[in-house]
């Protein structure tokens, strides 16, 4: 999977980039082998806003373009690494749902073709 990481209002340190890349490799197992090469993932991490009176609030936004569809996960937390972890978990759920829907459509189509052919044989 191709990916690009963008930091907003924080410096993108090598430690943060390595952590995000390591977590993104976890998403590869949810993709079919044909989709892994053509999939693009855009990751945006950084400060969500500057108007909070106490503490920092970080946002992690993942956008994956796969097969003409766009899947998105957006999480805000007090810790940057926690936001990345939760965004990856949310995206894993979205990818599971996408792949399951794709398989069910294929099975339904196959069942319709089978019924159509069976109708000709019975005549």
N, C-alpha and C positions, 0 to 999 in steps of 0.2 A: 504494500500500500504506500502510495506517495503521500507525503505530508509536509506541511509547512507550519511553523510555529511563530506566532506573533505575540510580542509582549506590549502591553499598554500601560503606561505610567509606572513601569518598573523596569529595571535592566534585566535582560535575558542572560542570565549567567549560565555557564556550561553545566553546572549542577542541576539547574531547573530544566534545561533542554534535555539532558540525559535522562532525568526522571520521567519527563513527559514521553520521550521516545520509547523508553522501556515499557511504560504503561500502554502505549499505542500498539506495541507488538502483541499484546494480549487480545486485541480486537481481530487480528488476522485469522484466528481459529473460527470465528463466527462467519467468515466469508467463504464462499465456494472458491475453489482454486482458480476458476476462470475470472472471477471478479476481483481477485487480489491485485492483479497487475493494473487494471483500469480504474481502480478506486482512488479517489483523492480525499484527503482529510485535512481540513483547515482547523488549526487550534489557536484560540486567542485567550491568553491569560493576562491577568493584571488586576489593578485596583478597579473595583466596580464604580465607586464614587468618591468624591473628596469631601462630601458634606457631613459625614458622620462625626459626631462629637468625641466618641471614644473608640479607640481601636481601629484597625484596618479591616476592610471587607474586600475579599478577593473574589473574582469571577473567573470561571473557566467555561469557555464556549467551544464545543466541538461541532463541526459541520462536515458531514460526509456526503459526497456526491457519488452515487452508485446506480448504474443502469438507468440514468435519466431521472432518478428520484433523489431528493435531498433529505437527509436525516439530520436532526439537530438535537443537541443536549446542552442545556445551560444551567449552571449551578453557581450559587453565591455562598461563601462560607467565610469564617474568620481566619482560616488558615489556607494558604495557597495550595499546599499539598493535599489537604482534605478536599478542597474544591476540585482538584484534578482527579482524585480517586473517585469521587461521587459522579463526576461527569463521565468518566470512563465506564463506570457501572451502568449509568443511565443509557449510554450509547450501546453498550453490550445488549441491553434489553431491547433497544430499538432494532439492532441488527438481527437478533433472534426472531423478533416479530416479522421483520422484512423477509428473511429467508424462509420462515414457516409459511408466510402468505404466498410466496413464490412457488413453493412445493405444492401447496394445496390447490393453487390455480392449475398447475400442471396435471395433478391427479384428476381434478374435475374435468379438464379438457380431455384427458385420456378416457375417462369413463363415458363421456358423451360420444367420442369417436367409436368406442367399443359398442355402445348401444346402437349407434347408427349402422355399423357394419352387421351387427346381430339382426337388426331389422330386415336387412336385405337377404340374409341367409335364411331366415324363417319363411320368407315368401316363396 
